[in-house]
Amino acid sequence: MYWFGIKYILTAVLWCFAGESWGTQTGLFWQVTDFHYDSKYSESGDPLDMCHQPVARAGKPLGMFGDYKCDAPYSLIQSAVQAMKEIDDNPDFIMWSGDNVPHVPTKEMSTSKVYNIIRNTTSLLTETFPNATIYPVFGNHDPYPSDQMSPDGGDYYEMVANVSGWKKMLPPDSMTTFRKGGYYSTLIKPGLRIISLNTPLVYKYNKLVAKLADPADQFKWFGQVLETAKTRKEQVFLSAHVPPGMFAKVTNISWFYPKFNAAYLDIIHKYSPIIVGQFYGHEHTDSFRVMYDTHGKPVGSMFLSPAVTPWNSTLKGAGFNNPSVRLYSYNRDTGNILNYIQYYLNLTAANIHKSAKWDVEYNATKDFIIKDVGPASLHALVESFKKPNSSMFTKYYRFNSVSAETDVSCTGTCKEQHICAITCIDYNQYYKCVSGHQNVPTQPYVTPTPGNHHFRSSSHHPHHHHPPPRYMLYIIIGLSVLVVTLFILIAVMCYRRRVHLAAPRFQTLKVN
C-alpha cells in the first residue's frame, strides 16, 4: 500500500512540473482557413458588388472589419491572426487550410495578383508567428484562373514557393512533390506525420483534371506515404482544403469528381487505423464528418473548420458566417485529437464598436458533452442529433454559421441533410440516406462494455484468510492517511499552476 501510494505521488509530481502547460503529453495547434483577402474592400463600397468602391454611393458606411456580403479586408485578417497570437503564441504548429484569394471575377485577377495576395498572407502569418512551424495547403481559389489547379507542375508551384514565400515554410524534404503537384508530407515529430494534400486537383469544377485518372500522381503517392507510415508505426494527420463528401447546407452539392471521391475514400478507409485526424476548410461553415468501417464502427474523424471571411455565398442556401479561428488540443504521444476551442468575432458588434473582440464561441467537449472528439464520441453526438427537438443539434446548427444565423431553424429535410452529410461521405450512401432507404451507420455501433463473463469472481477460488494483527492495521491506516494527504496537496498545487498557465489561452480578446 505504502509503495503503491508513493508511486502515484511521484507520477503526480512529474505530471505537474514537467512541461510548460497542458502536461507534457498534451499539445496545441491552430487551424485557420479561407482568408479570402480582398484589397479592394472599401467602407464606402457597394455591398452588392463585393464592397468595392463605386463611382458614387449614398448610404451608411460599411464596417471597418468587413461585411457579410463581402470578402475580408486586411483589417479583419490582421485582427484574426493577432487574436491567434494573443490566445496562444507558442503552438506546436499551425495548419493553414487555403483559399486566400477573393471571390471576384477572373478578369479582376491575374497570376501576379494571386502570388502577391498569397505572399501578403504568408508574411503576416510568418511575422506574427516567427517561431512556429506552418503547414500550408492550397485552396481552390488560390490558382489563376480560380478552380483550375494545374496537374502538370509548371511555374505555378515554383512561383508560390519562391515569390509567395512558401519555400521558407516548407521542409526541404517536401519540395520535390510540392513542385510536382502542390502536395507534400513531413514529420511533425518522431512518430507523428502530416500529409498535406492538394485537393483542388480533384475538385469537380477543375476542368483540367476531368479526364485524368490520378492528377499529378497524388493518389499513388498518398497511398505510398501511408503504407510507409504504417510500416514505421507512425500516426498521421491529413490536411487539405476541399473535403470529400457532400455539402450539408445545400441539397445534392458535392466537391470531388465522383471517381475521385471513391478513390480517396478507398485510401483513407484502408489506412484508418493510423489516420488520427483529418482537417479541412472550404465550406466556410462549421461541421464535422464521421467515417465508418463496413461493420458500422466509427473509425475516423473529419474536422471542417469555418472561415475567416464572412462572405455570403452565391450558392443559394449556403449563407454567411462570423469570422473564426480554431485551437485544437491533442495527445503528443498518440496524435489523438482531444478537444478544440472555436474562437469567433461577432462582426456586427465589432463594426459598431470599431473594435475586434474575439470570444470563445464554444468548447467542443464541454458544449457537446462528449469526452473527446474522436470517432466514437462524434458518432454518439450525431446519434443524439436524431432525437426529436435535439438540443445538441440546435447547438450544432447555431455553431454551423459561427453564430451568425441565430434566427434560422433547421428541421425536417434540412436536419436530415446535415445528418446524412456527416455520416455518409460516400456519394451513393448519402443519396440512399436522404431518400430514406438507408439508416446510418450501416450497422448500429455500440461502444463495447465488458460483460460479466470477463470477470472472475473470488468465490471461484475460495481461500481461508487469517485477519492481520491489529498493530498492522494501525500502520496501514496511518500510511494511507499520509499518502492521501500528500496526494491532495500536490493536486492543489498542480491545479493552481495549471490555471495560471492555461488562463491566457481561453480569455476573451479585444484587438483594436
C-alpha positions as CSV (number, residue, x, y, z in Angstrom):
1,M,0.0,0.0,0.0
2,Y,2.8,2.4,1.0
3,W,4.9,1.9,-2.1
4,F,1.8,1.9,-4.3
5,G,0.9,5.3,-2.9
6,I,4.4,6.7,-3.3
7,K,4.4,5.6,-7.0
8,Y,1.3,7.7,-7.7
9,I,2.7,10.7,-5.7
10,L,5.9,10.6,-7.9
11,T,3.8,10.3,-11.0
12,A,1.7,13.3,-10.0
13,V,4.8,15.4,-9.3
14,L,6.3,14.6,-12.7
15,W,3.0,15.3,-14.5
16,C,2.6,18.6,-12.7
17,F,6.1,20.1,-13.2
18,A,7.4,18.5,-16.4
19,G,6.2,20.9,-19.2
20,E,5.1,24.4,-19.6
21,S,1.3,23.8,-19.9
22,W,-1.4,21.2,-20.5
23,G,1.0,18.5,-19.3
24,T,3.9,17.0,-21.3
25,Q,1.6,14.8,-23.4
26,T,-0.8,17.5,-24.5
27,G,0.0,19.9,-27.3
28,L,-1.9,22.7,-29.0
29,F,-2.1,23.7,-32.6
30,W,-4.1,26.3,-34.7
31,Q,-6.2,25.8,-37.8
32,V,-7.0,28.9,-39.8
33,T,-8.7,28.8,-43.2
34,D,-10.4,30.8,-46.0
35,F,-9.0,34.3,-45.5
36,H,-10.2,35.4,-49.0
37,Y,-8.3,38.7,-48.6
38,D,-9.8,41.5,-50.8
39,S,-7.6,44.5,-51.1
40,K,-10.4,46.4,-52.9
41,Y,-12.8,46.3,-49.9
42,S,-14.0,49.8,-49.1
43,E,-16.1,51.1,-46.2
44,S,-17.8,53.3,-48.8
45,G,-18.1,50.4,-51.3
46,D,-21.2,48.7,-52.8
47,P,-22.2,45.6,-50.8
48,L,-23.9,44.3,-54.0
49,D,-20.5,44.5,-55.7
50,M,-18.2,42.8,-53.2
51,C,-18.0,46.1,-51.2
52,H,-15.8,47.6,-53.9
53,Q,-15.6,51.4,-54.4
54,P,-18.4,52.6,-56.7
55,V,-18.3,55.8,-58.7
56,A,-20.9,57.3,-56.4
57,R,-22.8,55.8,-53.5
58,A,-25.1,57.2,-50.9
59,G,-26.0,55.5,-47.6
60,K,-24.5,54.2,-44.4
61,P,-20.8,53.3,-44.5
62,L,-19.8,49.7,-44.3
63,G,-17.9,48.2,-41.3
64,M,-14.2,48.6,-40.8
65,F,-13.9,44.8,-40.2
66,G,-15.9,43.8,-43.2
67,D,-19.4,43.0,-44.3
68,Y,-21.4,39.7,-44.5
69,K,-21.9,40.2,-48.3
70,C,-18.2,40.6,-49.0
71,D,-14.8,39.1,-48.5
72,A,-12.3,40.0,-45.8
73,P,-10.5,43.4,-45.7
74,Y,-6.9,43.4,-44.4
75,S,-8.1,44.8,-41.0
76,L,-10.1,41.6,-40.4
77,I,-7.3,39.2,-41.5
78,Q,-4.8,41.1,-39.3
79,S,-7.3,41.0,-36.4
80,A,-7.8,37.2,-36.7
81,V,-4.0,36.5,-36.8
82,Q,-3.4,38.9,-33.9
83,A,-6.1,37.1,-31.9
84,M,-4.4,33.8,-32.5
85,K,-1.1,35.2,-31.2
86,E,-2.8,36.7,-28.1
87,I,-4.6,33.4,-27.3
88,D,-1.6,31.2,-27.9
89,D,1.6,32.5,-29.4
90,N,3.5,29.3,-29.0
91,P,1.5,26.5,-30.7
92,D,3.2,23.2,-31.7
93,F,2.3,24.2,-35.3
94,I,-0.3,25.9,-37.5
95,M,-2.4,24.3,-40.2
96,W,-3.2,26.9,-42.8
97,S,-6.0,25.4,-44.9
98,G,-6.0,27.5,-48.0
99,D,-8.2,29.9,-50.1
100,N,-6.5,33.3,-49.8
101,V,-7.8,34.9,-53.0
102,P,-11.1,36.8,-53.0
103,H,-14.3,35.7,-54.8
104,V,-14.0,38.1,-57.7
105,P,-14.4,37.6,-61.5
106,T,-11.4,36.2,-63.3
107,K,-10.9,39.5,-65.2
108,E,-10.2,41.2,-61.9
109,M,-7.3,38.9,-61.1
110,S,-4.0,37.8,-62.6
111,T,-1.2,35.4,-61.8
112,S,0.9,38.2,-60.3
113,K,-2.1,39.4,-58.1
114,V,-2.6,35.8,-56.9
115,Y,1.1,35.5,-56.0
116,N,1.0,38.8,-54.2
117,I,-2.1,38.0,-52.2
118,I,-0.6,34.7,-51.0
119,R,2.7,36.4,-50.3
120,N,0.9,39.1,-48.1
121,T,-0.9,36.5,-46.1
122,T,2.2,34.4,-45.8
123,S,4.2,37.4,-44.5
124,L,1.5,38.2,-41.9
125,L,1.5,34.6,-40.5
126,T,5.3,34.1,-40.5
127,E,6.0,37.5,-39.0
128,T,3.3,37.1,-36.3
129,F,4.5,33.5,-35.5
130,P,8.2,33.7,-36.2
131,N,9.0,30.5,-34.2
132,A,6.0,28.4,-35.3
133,T,6.0,25.7,-38.0
134,I,3.3,26.5,-40.5
135,Y,1.8,23.8,-42.8
136,P,0.0,25.5,-45.8
137,V,-2.2,23.8,-48.3
138,F,-3.8,25.2,-51.5
139,G,-7.5,26.2,-51.8
140,N,-9.5,26.1,-55.0
141,H,-9.3,29.9,-55.2
142,D,-5.6,30.0,-55.0
143,P,-4.7,29.3,-58.6
144,Y,-5.4,31.5,-61.6
145,P,-8.0,31.2,-63.0
146,S,-9.9,30.2,-59.9
147,D,-10.5,26.4,-59.5
148,Q,-8.1,25.5,-62.3
149,M,-5.3,23.9,-60.3
150,S,-2.6,22.6,-62.6
151,P,-1.9,18.8,-62.7
152,D,1.3,19.3,-64.6
153,G,3.6,21.1,-62.2
154,G,4.9,24.0,-64.1
155,D,5.5,27.6,-63.0
156,Y,2.7,27.9,-60.6
157,Y,4.0,25.8,-57.7
158,E,7.5,27.1,-58.2
159,M,6.3,30.7,-58.1
160,V,4.3,30.2,-54.9
161,A,7.3,28.6,-53.4
162,N,9.7,31.5,-54.3
163,V,7.6,34.6,-54.9
164,S,4.9,34.0,-52.3
165,G,7.4,32.7,-49.7
166,W,6.2,29.2,-49.1
167,K,9.7,27.8,-49.6
168,K,10.7,29.3,-46.3
169,M,7.9,27.4,-44.5
170,L,8.1,24.1,-46.2
171,P,10.6,21.4,-45.1
172,P,13.4,20.7,-47.6
173,D,12.2,17.1,-47.9
174,S,8.8,18.2,-49.2
175,M,9.9,20.3,-52.2
176,T,10.1,17.6,-54.8
177,T,6.4,16.6,-54.6
178,F,5.3,20.2,-53.9
179,R,6.9,21.3,-57.2
180,K,5.2,18.4,-59.0
181,G,1.7,18.8,-57.7
182,G,1.4,21.1,-54.6
183,Y,1.3,18.3,-52.1
184,Y,3.8,17.1,-49.5
185,S,4.5,15.2,-46.3
186,T,6.8,15.6,-43.4
187,L,7.2,14.6,-39.8
188,I,5.7,16.9,-37.2
189,K,7.7,14.9,-34.6
190,P,9.0,11.3,-34.5
191,G,6.0,9.1,-34.8
192,L,3.6,11.7,-36.0
193,R,3.4,12.6,-39.7
194,I,1.4,15.3,-41.5
195,I,0.2,14.7,-45.1
196,S,-0.8,17.9,-46.8
197,L,-2.9,17.2,-49.9
198,N,-3.8,19.4,-52.9
199,T,-7.5,18.5,-53.1
200,P,-8.3,21.3,-55.7
201,L,-6.6,18.7,-58.1
202,V,-9.7,16.5,-57.6
203,Y,-12.3,19.4,-57.4
204,K,-15.2,18.9,-59.7
205,Y,-15.0,22.4,-61.1
206,N,-11.4,21.9,-62.2
207,K,-11.7,21.3,-65.9
208,L,-8.1,20.4,-66.2
209,V,-8.4,17.1,-64.4
210,A,-11.8,15.9,-65.7
211,K,-10.4,13.1,-67.9
212,L,-7.4,12.2,-65.7
213,A,-7.2,9.1,-63.6
214,D,-4.8,10.4,-61.0
215,P,-3.9,14.1,-61.3
216,A,-0.2,14.7,-60.6
217,D,0.0,11.1,-59.3
218,Q,-1.2,12.4,-56.0
219,F,-3.3,9.3,-55.0
220,K,-0.4,7.0,-55.9
221,W,1.9,9.0,-53.8
222,F,-0.7,9.3,-51.0
223,G,-1.0,5.5,-50.7
224,Q,2.7,5.0,-50.7
225,V,3.3,7.5,-47.9
226,L,0.6,5.9,-45.8
227,E,2.0,2.5,-46.4
228,T,5.4,3.7,-45.3
229,A,3.9,5.4,-42.3
230,K,2.2,2.2,-41.3
231,T,5.4,0.2,-41.6
232,R,7.2,2.8,-39.4
233,K,4.3,2.8,-36.9
234,E,3.6,6.5,-37.5
235,Q,0.3,8.2,-36.8
236,V,-0.9,10.6,-39.4
237,F,-2.7,13.9,-39.7
238,L,-4.4,14.7,-43.1
239,S,-4.6,18.4,-44.0
240,A,-6.4,19.6,-47.1
241,H,-8.7,22.4,-48.2
242,V,-11.6,20.8,-50.1
243,P,-13.2,17.9,-48.1
244,P,-14.7,14.7,-49.6
245,G,-18.4,14.0,-49.3
246,M,-21.4,16.2,-49.6
247,F,-22.2,19.8,-48.5
248,A,-24.6,19.7,-45.6
249,K,-26.4,23.0,-46.1
250,V,-27.4,22.7,-49.8
251,T,-29.1,19.7,-51.4
252,N,-27.0,17.5,-53.7
253,I,-23.9,19.6,-53.7
254,S,-20.6,17.7,-53.7
255,W,-17.0,18.8,-54.2
256,F,-14.9,15.9,-55.7
257,Y,-15.5,14.3,-59.0
258,P,-17.3,11.0,-58.2
259,K,-14.4,8.8,-59.3
260,F,-12.0,10.8,-57.1
261,N,-14.3,10.8,-54.1
262,A,-14.5,7.0,-54.3
263,A,-10.7,6.6,-54.8
264,Y,-10.0,9.0,-51.9
265,L,-12.3,7.1,-49.5
266,D,-10.8,3.8,-50.5
267,I,-7.3,5.0,-49.4
268,I,-8.4,6.6,-46.1
269,H,-10.5,3.6,-45.2
270,K,-7.6,1.3,-45.8
271,Y,-5.3,3.3,-43.5
272,S,-7.9,4.5,-41.0
273,P,-6.0,2.8,-38.1
274,I,-3.1,5.2,-38.4
275,I,-5.0,8.3,-39.6
276,V,-5.8,10.1,-36.3
277,G,-7.2,13.4,-37.6
278,Q,-8.4,14.9,-40.8
279,F,-8.6,18.7,-41.2
280,Y,-10.4,20.7,-44.0
281,G,-11.8,24.1,-44.8
282,H,-13.6,25.3,-48.0
283,E,-17.2,25.2,-46.9
284,H,-16.9,28.3,-44.6
285,T,-19.3,26.6,-42.2
286,D,-18.5,24.7,-39.1
287,S,-19.2,20.9,-39.3
288,F,-17.6,17.5,-39.0
289,R,-17.8,14.1,-40.6
290,V,-17.6,10.6,-39.1
291,M,-16.1,7.8,-41.2
292,Y,-17.4,4.2,-40.6
293,D,-16.0,0.8,-41.5
294,T,-18.0,-1.9,-43.2
295,H,-19.5,-3.0,-39.9
296,G,-20.7,0.4,-38.9
297,K,-18.0,1.1,-36.4
298,P,-16.8,4.8,-36.4
299,V,-13.1,4.8,-37.4
300,G,-12.3,8.4,-38.5
301,S,-13.0,12.0,-37.5
302,M,-13.0,14.8,-40.1
303,F,-13.0,18.4,-38.9
304,L,-14.4,21.1,-41.2
305,S,-13.2,24.4,-39.8
306,P,-15.2,27.6,-40.6
307,A,-13.7,30.6,-42.5
308,V,-12.2,33.9,-41.6
309,T,-14.1,35.6,-44.4
310,P,-17.8,36.4,-43.6
311,W,-18.8,36.3,-47.3
312,N,-22.4,35.3,-48.1
313,S,-22.0,32.6,-50.6
314,T,-23.6,32.9,-54.1
315,L,-24.6,29.2,-53.6
316,K,-28.2,29.6,-52.6
317,G,-28.8,28.3,-49.0
318,A,-25.1,28.3,-48.1
319,G,-25.5,31.6,-46.1
320,F,-22.8,33.6,-44.3
321,N,-20.8,33.3,-41.2
322,N,-18.9,35.2,-38.5
323,P,-15.1,35.2,-38.8
324,S,-13.4,32.4,-36.9
325,V,-10.2,30.5,-35.9
326,R,-9.8,27.2,-34.1
327,L,-7.4,25.9,-31.5
328,Y,-7.0,22.1,-31.1
329,S,-5.5,20.1,-28.2
330,Y,-4.0,16.7,-29.0
331,N,-2.0,13.9,-27.3
332,R,1.6,14.3,-28.5
333,D,2.3,10.7,-28.0
334,T,-0.7,9.2,-29.8
335,G,-1.7,12.1,-32.1
336,N,-5.3,11.7,-30.9
337,I,-7.4,14.9,-31.0
338,L,-8.7,15.6,-27.6
339,N,-10.7,18.8,-28.0
340,Y,-10.9,22.1,-29.8
341,I,-12.0,25.6,-28.9
342,Q,-13.7,27.7,-31.6
343,Y,-13.0,31.4,-31.4
344,Y,-15.1,33.9,-33.3
345,L,-15.6,37.6,-34.0
346,N,-19.2,39.0,-33.8
347,L,-18.8,41.0,-36.9
348,T,-21.8,43.2,-36.3
349,A,-20.7,44.2,-32.8
350,A,-17.1,44.7,-34.0
351,N,-18.2,47.1,-36.6
352,I,-20.5,49.0,-34.3
353,H,-17.8,49.4,-31.6
354,K,-14.9,49.7,-34.1
355,S,-13.0,47.2,-32.0
356,A,-12.5,43.5,-32.6
357,K,-13.4,41.4,-29.6
358,W,-12.6,37.7,-30.2
359,D,-14.6,35.4,-28.0
360,V,-14.8,31.7,-27.3
361,E,-17.8,30.6,-29.3
362,Y,-17.8,27.1,-27.9
363,N,-15.7,24.4,-26.3
364,A,-16.4,21.1,-28.3
365,T,-16.2,18.6,-25.4
366,K,-17.9,20.9,-22.9
367,D,-20.7,22.2,-25.0
368,F,-21.5,18.9,-26.7
369,I,-20.9,16.9,-23.5
370,I,-18.5,14.4,-25.0
371,K,-15.3,13.0,-23.6
372,D,-13.2,13.9,-26.7
373,V,-13.6,14.5,-30.4
374,G,-12.6,11.0,-31.5
375,P,-14.8,8.9,-33.9
376,A,-16.8,7.1,-31.2
377,S,-17.6,10.4,-29.4
378,L,-18.6,12.1,-32.6
379,H,-20.7,9.1,-33.5
380,A,-22.5,9.4,-30.2
381,L,-23.0,13.1,-30.8
382,V,-24.6,12.6,-34.2
383,E,-26.8,9.9,-32.8
384,S,-28.1,12.5,-30.3
385,F,-28.9,14.8,-33.2
386,K,-31.5,12.2,-34.4
387,K,-33.8,12.7,-31.4
388,P,-36.8,15.0,-31.8
389,N,-36.1,18.5,-30.7
390,S,-32.5,17.6,-30.0
391,S,-30.8,20.4,-28.0
392,M,-27.4,19.1,-29.3
393,F,-28.5,19.5,-32.9
394,T,-29.8,23.0,-32.1
395,K,-26.4,23.9,-30.8
396,Y,-24.6,22.3,-33.7
397,Y,-26.8,24.3,-36.2
398,R,-26.2,27.6,-34.4
399,F,-22.4,26.9,-34.5
400,N,-22.6,25.9,-38.2
401,S,-22.8,29.5,-39.2
402,V,-20.5,30.6,-36.4
403,S,-23.5,32.1,-34.5
404,A,-24.3,34.4,-37.5
405,E,-27.7,33.0,-38.4
406,T,-29.2,32.5,-35.0
407,D,-32.8,33.1,-36.0
408,V,-32.9,30.3,-38.6
409,S,-34.2,26.8,-37.6
410,C,-33.4,23.5,-39.2
411,T,-35.9,20.7,-39.1
412,G,-37.2,18.0,-41.4
413,T,-35.2,17.8,-44.7
414,C,-32.7,20.4,-43.5
415,K,-31.8,18.3,-40.4
416,E,-31.8,15.1,-42.5
417,Q,-29.3,16.6,-44.9
418,H,-26.9,17.5,-42.2
419,I,-27.0,14.1,-40.5
420,C,-26.6,12.3,-43.8
421,A,-23.7,14.5,-44.9
422,I,-22.0,13.9,-41.5
423,T,-22.4,10.2,-41.6
424,C,-22.3,9.3,-45.3
425,I,-19.2,10.6,-47.1
426,D,-19.7,8.1,-49.9
427,Y,-22.0,9.7,-52.5
428,N,-24.2,6.6,-53.1
429,Q,-24.7,6.1,-49.3
430,Y,-25.6,9.8,-49.0
431,Y,-28.3,9.6,-51.7
432,K,-29.7,6.5,-50.1
433,C,-29.7,8.2,-46.7
434,V,-31.6,11.4,-47.8
435,S,-34.0,9.2,-49.8
436,G,-34.8,7.3,-46.6
437,H,-33.6,3.9,-47.9
438,Q,-30.7,3.7,-45.6
439,N,-30.2,4.3,-41.9
440,V,-26.8,5.4,-41.0
441,P,-24.4,3.9,-39.9
442,T,-25.0,0.6,-41.9
443,Q,-25.0,-1.3,-38.6
444,P,-25.6,0.3,-35.2
445,Y,-22.3,0.8,-33.3
446,V,-22.3,0.2,-29.6
447,T,-19.2,1.0,-27.5
448,P,-18.1,-2.4,-26.2
449,T,-18.5,-2.9,-22.5
450,P,-17.2,-5.8,-20.5
451,G,-19.7,-8.5,-19.8
452,N,-19.9,-10.4,-16.6
453,H,-18.1,-13.4,-18.2
454,H,-15.0,-11.2,-18.5
455,F,-14.5,-11.1,-14.7
456,R,-13.6,-13.7,-12.3
457,S,-15.4,-13.9,-9.0
458,S,-13.3,-14.6,-6.0
459,S,-15.8,-17.3,-5.0
460,H,-14.4,-19.4,-7.8
461,H,-11.1,-19.8,-5.8
462,P,-12.0,-19.7,-2.2
463,H,-9.2,-19.3,0.3
464,H,-9.2,-19.3,4.0
465,H,-7.7,-15.9,5.3
466,H,-6.5,-15.1,8.8
467,P,-7.0,-11.5,9.9
468,P,-3.8,-9.4,10.2
469,P,-2.5,-8.3,13.6
470,R,-4.2,-5.2,15.0
471,Y,-0.9,-3.1,15.0
472,M,-0.5,-3.8,11.3
473,L,-3.9,-2.3,10.7
474,Y,-2.9,0.9,12.5
475,I,0.3,1.2,10.4
476,I,-1.6,0.7,7.2
477,I,-4.3,3.2,8.1
478,G,-1.6,5.8,9.1
479,L,0.3,5.4,5.9
480,S,-2.9,5.6,3.9
481,V,-3.8,8.9,5.5
482,L,-0.3,10.2,4.8
483,V,-0.4,9.2,1.2
484,V,-3.9,10.7,0.6
485,T,-2.9,14.0,2.3
486,L,0.3,14.3,0.2
487,F,-1.7,13.5,-3.0
488,I,-4.3,16.2,-2.2
489,L,-1.6,18.8,-1.5
490,I,0.1,18.0,-4.9
491,A,-3.2,18.1,-6.7
492,V,-4.0,21.5,-5.3
493,M,-0.5,22.8,-6.3
494,C,-1.0,21.4,-9.8
495,Y,-4.4,22.9,-10.2
496,R,-3.2,26.3,-9.3
497,R,-0.3,26.0,-11.6
498,R,-2.4,24.8,-14.5
499,V,-5.0,27.6,-14.1
500,H,-2.1,30.1,-14.1
501,L,-0.6,28.7,-17.3
502,A,-3.8,28.0,-19.2
503,A,-5.8,31.1,-18.4
504,P,-4.4,33.3,-21.1
505,R,-5.3,30.7,-23.8
506,F,-9.0,30.9,-23.2
507,Q,-9.6,34.6,-22.5
508,T,-11.8,36.9,-24.4
509,L,-9.7,39.1,-26.6
510,K,-10.1,42.7,-27.7
511,V,-8.0,43.5,-30.7
512,N,-8.1,47.2,-31.8
